[in-house]
Amino acid sequence: MIQQERLQILKEGQPGKGDYVLYWMQASVRTRFNHALEYAAEQANDLGLPLIVAFGLTPGYPEANERSYAFLLEGLRDVQRNLKERGIVFVLRLGHPPEVILALATRASLVVTDRAYLQPSRSWRTWLAERLDVPLIQVESDAVVPIETASGKLEWAARTIRPKIHKRMDGFLVPLEPCPVKVNSLGLIAGVDVSDPAEVLKTLDIDRSVPPGEERGGEDAAQARLSAFVKDGLNHYDERRNNPLVDGASRLSAYLHYGHLSPIDAILQAREAGAAGLDAFTEELVVRRELSFNLCFYNPRYADYDGLPEWCRKTLAEHQDDKREHLYTRAELEAARTHDPYWNAAQNQMVRTGRMHNYLRMYWGKKVLEWSATPQEAYAVLVQLNNKYETDGRNANSYAGINWVFGNHDRPWARRPIFGTVRYMAASGLKRKFDADAYAKKWA
Ligand SMILES: Cc1cc2nc3c(=O)[nH]c(=O)nc-3n(C[C@H](O)[C@H](O)[C@H](O)COP(=O)(O)OP(=O)(O)OC[C@H]3O[C@@H](n4cnc5c(N)ncnc54)[C@H](O)[C@@H]3O)c2cc1C
């Protein structure tokens, strides 16, 4: 049974006379702990119809490149295989996603979809809802506490959303059993075979400037990574997570970004292990991550410098003309050609592997603000580099993380040049936390 708070009717009406129930998979690319999938399966059974799961793949997704498509396709491969075992056909079609779904919906009695948090995919759902003749139900599966249930307004900081999330969290941290389908749909509709994602990748007309990253995608890889973290990393998470030289953080963010992993699944498995780092992990995975959703949902300018809180823009404007000791262009930053070996190392790691450690992301962002002619320019460069190279980029956390660099979700600190009262970070802070010189050497 799916909680009512997870459901939203995007297009009202009674199910029509179609041949199947259609689940438009877009954000929750997995078969485990996918509330939209299980809801669609329940509906199909109630209507005595087969279930079709479809994904529309556009080669033109904003800021996506070969790194992103490789990870995405690996997820689709796992979904195709795992759905097949449940007797459900997976239809992958190339094209503009809502148009792909609209075409398939001409034979559907009902369309179900999952929930996305960023503007491009949210507008696809609106576009589809305006054109469908049958109901469209959205089922939120990638947040522990659904956005509007957690809070009805834009939150200031983790401290303001934390008590709200903690109050509701346990009610949503419950197992989700797979719903067996009564009518097998295998072979009902044809789509692209994605059993060899590397082959499909070759056929796509996409930006090839960034090769696939170090991590492999898909819900099976996500489960393997989660198990390893819960077994070996969680106990020491609190003390090791800020050290980029040890494998102390979960490295789950890319799986969460592509919907290959449910945060509920992750927390339940972590709880079962009963390890020491559970509270710290819950703080990051539920409170901080869902604070990012809150930002992107309630602030329409979440990806825009002018969407930052007024105090941040005011203090940065007051220091706009402060002398910058170092000034770098976007090209110099992208090529890791700065005077700072720690910053260069972090940039190199991100470019080469698709991942930068959390503590370094904060330092990385603060330095770009310090070394840019204007905060607006720094903001644009950070969004471009983050979303181009991070495998988990183009996520709600990307914008919350970048906005944090400029003071969002933070408080004013002691005034200093360039930053005003926005928090500053120095290389000495890195050195206190870990062997920064060893890190710089490793990624030189
Ligand atoms: C400038 C900057 C840019 C960032 N860009 C991204 C990005 O593009 N994509 C992205 O997913 N995260 C981003 N973050 C947030 C954070 O750095 C990553 O989520 C984290 O490093 C992912 O590694 P992990 O999975 O090992 O994290 P863990 O420490 O193991 O945390 C578990 C999960 O909690 C969530 N989480 C952890 N830290 C944060 C945080 N500060 N805010 C919100 N959620 C968090 C993530 O979903 C993460 O996977 C950015 C932070 C900054 C300061």
The ligand as an SDF file (V2000), in Angstrom:
LIG
                    3D

 53 58  0  0  0  0  0  0  0  0999 V2000
   29.9260   23.1170   -4.3730 C   0  0  0  0  0  0  0  0  0  0  0  0
   29.1820   21.8310   -4.1120 C   0  0  0  0  0  0  0  0  0  0  0  0
   28.6580   21.1220   -5.1690 C   0  0  0  0  0  0  0  0  0  0  0  0
   27.9430   19.9360   -4.9400 C   0  0  0  0  0  0  0  0  0  0  0  0
   27.4370   19.2670   -6.0250 N   0  0  0  0  0  0  0  0  0  0  0  0
   26.7140   18.1400   -5.8280 C   0  0  0  0  0  0  0  0  0  0  0  0
   26.1630   17.4440   -6.9300 C   0  0  0  0  0  0  0  0  0  0  0  0
   26.3140   17.8420   -8.0860 O   0  0  0  0  0  0  0  0  0  0  0  0
   25.4330   16.3240   -6.6900 N   0  0  0  0  0  0  0  0  0  0  0  0
   25.2630   15.8370   -5.4160 C   0  0  0  0  0  0  0  0  0  0  0  0
   24.5900   14.8030   -5.2450 O   0  0  0  0  0  0  0  0  0  0  0  0
   25.7650   16.4870   -4.3510 N   0  0  0  0  0  0  0  0  0  0  0  0
   26.4930   17.6100   -4.5140 C   0  0  0  0  0  0  0  0  0  0  0  0
   27.0200   18.2570   -3.4330 N   0  0  0  0  0  0  0  0  0  0  0  0
   26.7260   17.7470   -2.0670 C   0  0  0  0  0  0  0  0  0  0  0  0
   27.7210   16.6990   -1.5370 C   0  0  0  0  0  0  0  0  0  0  0  0
   29.0310   17.1400   -1.7180 O   0  0  0  0  0  0  0  0  0  0  0  0
   27.5620   15.3200   -2.2010 C   0  0  0  0  0  0  0  0  0  0  0  0
   26.2130   14.9230   -2.1060 O   0  0  0  0  0  0  0  0  0  0  0  0
   28.4230   14.2600   -1.5490 C   0  0  0  0  0  0  0  0  0  0  0  0
   29.7740   14.6050   -1.6370 O   0  0  0  0  0  0  0  0  0  0  0  0
   28.1910   12.9190   -2.2410 C   0  0  0  0  0  0  0  0  0  0  0  0
   29.1030   11.9460   -1.7870 O   0  0  0  0  0  0  0  0  0  0  0  0
   28.6050   10.6830   -0.9890 P   0  0  0  0  0  0  0  0  0  0  0  0
   27.4740   10.0190   -1.6890 O   0  0  0  0  0  0  0  0  0  0  0  0
   29.7960    9.8520   -0.6790 O   0  0  0  0  0  0  0  0  0  0  0  0
   28.0600   11.3820    0.3390 O   0  0  0  0  0  0  0  0  0  0  0  0
   27.7860   10.8260    1.7780 P   0  0  0  0  0  0  0  0  0  0  0  0
   28.5560   11.6610    2.7470 O   0  0  0  0  0  0  0  0  0  0  0  0
   27.9690    9.3780    1.8860 O   0  0  0  0  0  0  0  0  0  0  0  0
   26.2470   11.2060    2.0290 O   0  0  0  0  0  0  0  0  0  0  0  0
   25.1780   10.3240    1.6970 C   0  0  0  0  0  0  0  0  0  0  0  0
   24.2040   11.0630    0.7960 C   0  0  0  0  0  0  0  0  0  0  0  0
   23.6860   12.1930    1.4930 O   0  0  0  0  0  0  0  0  0  0  0  0
   23.4880   13.2690    0.5750 C   0  0  0  0  0  0  0  0  0  0  0  0
   24.3660   14.3870    0.9240 N   0  0  0  0  0  0  0  0  0  0  0  0
   25.6240   14.3320    1.4370 C   0  0  0  0  0  0  0  0  0  0  0  0
   26.0950   15.5880    1.6340 N   0  0  0  0  0  0  0  0  0  0  0  0
   25.1310   16.4330    1.2280 C   0  0  0  0  0  0  0  0  0  0  0  0
   24.9980   17.8500    1.1900 C   0  0  0  0  0  0  0  0  0  0  0  0
   25.9570   18.6610    1.6200 N   0  0  0  0  0  0  0  0  0  0  0  0
   23.8570   18.3830    0.6970 N   0  0  0  0  0  0  0  0  0  0  0  0
   22.8490   17.5900    0.2780 C   0  0  0  0  0  0  0  0  0  0  0  0
   22.8920   16.2350    0.3050 N   0  0  0  0  0  0  0  0  0  0  0  0
   24.0260   15.6780    0.7660 C   0  0  0  0  0  0  0  0  0  0  0  0
   23.8920   12.7520   -0.8040 C   0  0  0  0  0  0  0  0  0  0  0  0
   22.7330   12.3050   -1.4720 O   0  0  0  0  0  0  0  0  0  0  0  0
   24.8330   11.6090   -0.4650 C   0  0  0  0  0  0  0  0  0  0  0  0
   24.9150   10.6270   -1.4720 O   0  0  0  0  0  0  0  0  0  0  0  0
   27.7420   19.4570   -3.6210 C   0  0  0  0  0  0  0  0  0  0  0  0
   28.2750   20.1870   -2.5470 C   0  0  0  0  0  0  0  0  0  0  0  0
   28.9820   21.3560   -2.7880 C   0  0  0  0  0  0  0  0  0  0  0  0
   29.5350   22.1280   -1.6140 C   0  0  0  0  0  0  0  0  0  0  0  0
  1  2  1  0
  2  3  1  0
  2 52  2  0
  3  4  2  0
  4  5  1  0
  4 50  1  0
  5  6  2  0
  6  7  1  0
  6 13  1  0
  7  8  2  0
  7  9  1  0
  9 10  1  0
 10 11  2  0
 10 12  1  0
 12 13  2  0
 13 14  1  0
 14 15  1  0
 14 50  1  0
 15 16  1  0
 16 17  1  0
 16 18  1  0
 18 19  1  0
 18 20  1  0
 20 21  1  0
 20 22  1  0
 22 23  1  0
 23 24  1  0
 24 25  2  0
 24 26  1  0
 24 27  1  0
 27 28  1  0
 28 29  2  0
 28 30  1  0
 28 31  1  0
 31 32  1  0
 32 33  1  0
 33 34  1  0
 33 48  1  0
 34 35  1  0
 35 36  1  0
 35 46  1  0
 36 37  1  0
 36 45  1  0
 37 38  2  0
 38 39  1  0
 39 40  1  0
 39 45  2  0
 40 41  1  0
 40 42  2  0
 42 43  1  0
 43 44  2  0
 44 45  1  0
 46 47  1  0
 46 48  1  0
 48 49  1  0
 50 51  2  0
 51 52  1  0
 52 53  1  0
M  END
$$$$
